[in-house]
Amino acid sequence: MSERSERIDEHNEEPESRAPFSAWLRSQSEPDWTAVVTHPFAAAIHSGTADMRRYLEQDFQFVDAFTALLGAAVAAADTFEARVAVGRFLGQTVADTERGYFHRALAELGGELTPPTLEPVTIEFRALMDDVRRSQDYPLILAVLCVAEWTYLGWASRTVGSAEGFVHREWIDLHSGPEFEAWVGFLRGELDRLGPGLDENGRARVLDVFRRATTLERRFFDMALG
Ligand SMILES: Cc1ncc(C[n+]2csc(CCO)c2C)c(N)n1
């Protein structure tokens, strides 16, 4: 769907049948969505000038709760195919990203894997993920996963700047490219598949979680900017 036709639906209260549920959720989460994908901290990652130490220290605490949420998605999904897709991503994430990138990057920056204090936004984000995880409600779990991954695909896919050091470069590469696009496509596809079967209350609950997660993404980048 083009950006233009999504924008036409922006102020609708009900999802249009021609607009996929995920596109509707995103359009209803403006202006925060655009603020995240065009955020100055994201631009600073692209240019290689972002101070990554505090950001990655806090983000590692985020990623742990996110990994637990992926486990909840495996348990709560309504199809075998979805369990396998999420489980495969979980295995790769924990093996490649957590063990690899975070350890190397924080060692390079002199950061801690377990920082002494958590920022308020980190605590709030973890609380949202923990609440949704405990709900075992697959569409709500998908809403948080989809925001975290789709916003990151959004900023990382913007071709601005030319970061050279591995800390900036790999963080961009981890969140862009065909494999990550396919993963985001899967999460969106799940929301698009399940959205039409939800009643009005169900859609409103998914939108509420989607919006809260988007606002927290914006505040997470604000925190990183200092
Ligand atoms: C605040 C915040 N939001 C989203 C992501 C993106 N993300 C979270 S876990 C994960 C899987 C691979 O690490 C990805 C891509 C992030 N890192 N930090």
The ligand as an ORCA input file, in Angstrom:
! r2SCAN-3c Opt
* xyz 1 1
  C      13.896      0.142     22.471
  C      14.073     -0.859     21.384
  N      13.059     -1.085     20.543
  C      13.193     -1.999     19.571
  C      14.362     -2.685     19.409
  C      14.498     -3.672     18.314
  N      14.727     -4.987     18.771
  C      14.516     -5.366     20.016
  S      14.890     -6.958     20.298
  C      15.287     -7.190     18.737
  C      15.725     -8.497     18.252
  C      17.189     -8.487     17.993
  O      17.907     -7.913     19.003
  C      15.145     -6.013     18.021
  C      15.434     -5.906     16.599
  C      15.386     -2.427     20.320
  N      16.564     -3.092     20.273
  N      15.232     -1.512     21.284
*
